[in-house]
């Protein structure tokens, strides 16, 4: 499982012109799931992301978690994170999990974050989405379970 995490000041996702999720300060998570991912991977990443200290304290050091900032999460399913561009000019997505595997794991990931008392907004799994965000910092990390 792979997550691209971007710290944001505000962000939203739209599907067919309709806002399906919107946050102010927090994290935008682009979530990719591969064939080998399990519920254990989901729980590991939810715990890791919920407790990362990526917000500045009064000394300007990244020492505060999303909880301490009263931040929110915008979670976007992103199968293209497992695109392979090594051969040819068109990416292969064979490493991305099939929708029937990926969607339940993405839903569980979002539920795990909510169970940690985080506000979680989402896009729509499998939909064409427009994501708008103001990256704060910018701070962008890749967080993986394996």
Secondary structure, 3 states (H helix, E strand, C coil): CEEEEEEEEEEEEEECCEEEEEECCEEEEEEECECCCCHHHHHHHHHHHHHCEEEECCCCCEEEECCCCCCEEEEEECHHHHCECCCCCCCECCCECCHHHHHHHHHHHHHHHHHCCCEEEECCCCCCCEEEEEEEEEEEEEEECC
